[in-house]
Amino acid sequence: MIRGPALLFLLVITVASITYGAQASRSIVFLPQPLSSLDIINTTSNQNARCSFTVSIRTSCSSPALTRDQISLSFGDAYGNQVYAPRLDDPSSRAFERCSKDTYTVYGPCTYQICYVYLYRSGYDGWIPYDVTIYGYHTKAVTFTYNVGIPSDTWYGHNYCRSRAVKSAQNLGWSLLSIGSTMLYTIAGLLRG
C-alpha cells in the first residue's frame, strides 16, 4: 500500500503533467511565418457586406531608405472573412520609407476579430515592415509585429486564429487540471486529518 507522502508525491507529479499538457496546447508562435499559398477571396462580389478598415503599416528603421517593392496585404478572422488589398505601394507618394508610418483605408467584408495578417512583397529592394495595426468598426485594434525581412514573392505573416479542435483540447486540459487540483486538495486534507 502507498503511504501518505508517496501518494501525495504521485498526485503532484500527475497534476504537473496535466498542467504542462494544458500549457503546451496554448503556445503561440510570435515570429511571422511564410504561407505556402493564400486563396484570395473575391471581396468585391458582395457590395452589401462591406466595411472599412484602417491599416497602419510602420516600416522598420532597418529597411532600405526607399523601396520600389510591390506590397500587398491580406487579413481576416477565424470564420473565413478575408480582406485583400493589392498593391498598397506607390513610389511617387514615398510610401514605405525607412522609419515611416503609412495609413490606408481598406474596404472588404465585415469581420469578427481579426486574427491573421499576411504581407506579400515583390521586388528587389528588400523592404522590411516593423508592424501592421488594423482597426475595424466591429473589432478591437490588433497589431502584428514583423521587424524582419519578408521573402520576395511569398505571403508572410501571422495567424493566431484557433480552430475549434484546439479550443476543445484546451478546455479538456483545463478541466483535467481542475479535477487534479481538487483531488490533490482532498487527499492532502485526508492525510492531515
C-alpha positions in Angstrom: 0.0 0.0 0.0 1.2 3.5 -0.9 1.9 5.7 2.2 0.7 9.3 2.5 3.9 11.2 1.4 4.4 8.8 -1.6 0.7 9.2 -2.6 1.0 13.0 -2.3 4.1 12.9 -4.5 2.4 10.9 -7.2 -0.5 13.3 -7.2 1.7 16.3 -7.5 3.5 14.7 -10.5 0.1 13.9 -12.1 -1.1 17.4 -11.7 2.2 18.8 -13.0 1.9 16.6 -16.1 -1.7 17.8 -16.8 -0.7 21.4 -16.3 2.2 21.1 -18.7 0.0 19.5 -21.3 -2.6 22.2 -21.0 0.1 24.9 -21.3 1.7 23.3 -24.3 -1.6 23.5 -26.2 -1.7 27.3 -25.6 1.7 28.1 -27.1 1.8 30.8 -29.8 4.5 31.5 -32.3 5.2 35.2 -32.3 7.5 35.4 -35.4 5.9 35.8 -38.8 5.8 32.7 -40.9 5.7 32.0 -44.6 2.4 30.7 -46.1 2.7 28.2 -48.9 -0.4 29.6 -50.7 -3.2 32.0 -50.0 -6.6 31.7 -51.6 -7.6 35.2 -52.4 -11.4 35.5 -51.9 -13.1 38.0 -54.2 -14.2 40.6 -51.8 -15.9 42.9 -54.3 -18.8 40.5 -55.2 -21.0 41.3 -52.1 -21.4 45.0 -52.0 -23.9 44.9 -49.1 -21.5 43.4 -46.6 -18.7 45.9 -46.9 -16.8 47.5 -44.1 -13.9 49.9 -43.9 -10.7 49.2 -42.0 -7.9 51.5 -41.2 -4.5 49.8 -41.7 -1.3 51.4 -40.4 2.0 49.9 -41.5 5.2 51.1 -39.9 8.4 50.5 -41.8 11.4 49.3 -39.9 14.4 51.6 -39.4 16.4 48.7 -40.7 14.6 48.9 -44.1 16.2 50.5 -47.2 15.6 54.3 -47.3 13.2 53.9 -50.3 11.6 51.0 -51.9 10.1 50.1 -55.2 8.9 46.8 -53.9 5.2 46.0 -54.6 3.4 45.4 -51.3 0.0 43.6 -50.9 -1.9 42.8 -47.8 -4.5 40.2 -46.7 -6.1 39.8 -43.3 -9.2 38.2 -41.8 -10.9 36.4 -39.0 -11.4 32.8 -37.9 -14.7 32.5 -39.8 -13.3 32.9 -43.3 -13.9 36.6 -43.8 -11.0 37.9 -45.7 -9.9 41.4 -46.7 -7.5 41.7 -49.6 -5.6 44.9 -50.6 -3.5 44.6 -53.6 -0.6 46.9 -54.4 -0.5 49.3 -51.4 2.8 50.7 -52.7 3.1 53.9 -54.6 6.7 55.1 -55.2 5.5 58.6 -56.2 3.9 59.0 -52.7 7.1 58.0 -50.9 5.3 55.1 -49.2 7.1 52.6 -47.1 10.2 54.8 -46.5 12.6 53.8 -43.7 11.2 54.6 -40.2 7.9 55.8 -41.6 4.2 55.0 -40.9 1.7 54.7 -43.8 -2.0 54.6 -43.1 -4.6 53.2 -45.6 -8.4 52.8 -45.6 -9.2 49.4 -46.9 -12.7 48.1 -47.8 -13.8 44.5 -47.6 -16.3 42.2 -46.0 -17.2 42.8 -42.4 -15.3 40.6 -40.0 -15.2 39.4 -36.5 -12.0 39.9 -34.5 -9.0 40.0 -36.9 -6.7 37.1 -36.1 -4.4 36.8 -39.1 -2.5 39.1 -41.4 -0.1 38.4 -44.4 2.0 40.7 -46.4 3.3 40.0 -49.9 6.4 41.7 -51.2 7.5 41.5 -54.8 10.8 43.3 -55.8 14.5 43.5 -55.1 14.8 46.4 -52.6 14.1 44.2 -49.5 11.5 46.4 -47.7 11.2 45.4 -44.0 7.9 46.2 -42.2 8.1 46.9 -38.4 4.4 46.2 -37.6 0.9 46.2 -39.0 -2.0 47.6 -37.0 -5.6 47.0 -38.2 -8.6 49.0 -36.9 -12.1 47.7 -37.7 -15.5 49.1 -36.9 -16.7 46.0 -35.0 -13.3 44.7 -33.8 -10.6 45.7 -31.4 -7.4 47.1 -32.9 -4.8 44.5 -33.3 -1.1 44.8 -34.0 1.1 42.2 -35.7 4.8 42.7 -35.2 7.3 41.8 -38.0 10.6 43.7 -37.8 12.2 41.0 -40.1 12.7 40.9 -43.8 10.0 39.4 -45.9 11.0 36.9 -48.6 10.1 38.1 -52.1 7.1 36.6 -53.8 5.8 34.9 -50.6 2.9 35.6 -48.4 4.4 36.2 -45.0 2.7 36.9 -41.7 0.9 35.8 -38.5 -2.1 33.5 -38.0 -3.4 33.5 -34.5 -6.8 32.1 -35.4 -7.5 28.9 -33.4 -9.6 26.1 -34.7 -12.4 24.7 -32.6 -10.4 21.4 -32.1 -7.6 23.4 -30.4 -10.1 25.2 -28.2 -11.7 21.9 -27.3 -8.4 20.4 -26.4 -7.6 23.5 -24.2 -10.9 23.2 -22.4 -10.2 19.5 -21.8 -6.8 20.3 -20.4 -8.1 22.9 -18.1 -10.9 20.6 -16.9 -8.3 17.9 -16.1 -6.2 20.4 -14.3 -9.2 21.4 -12.2 -10.1 17.8 -11.4 -6.4 17.0 -10.5 -6.2 20.1 -8.2 -9.4 19.1 -6.4 -8.1 15.6 -5.9 -4.8 16.9 -4.6 -6.5 19.1 -2.0 -8.9 16.4 -1.0 -6.2 13.8 -0.4 -4.0 16.3 1.4 -6.9 17.1 3.7 -7.4 13.3 4.4 -3.7 12.8 5.1 -3.7 15.6 7.7 -6.8 14.5 9.4 
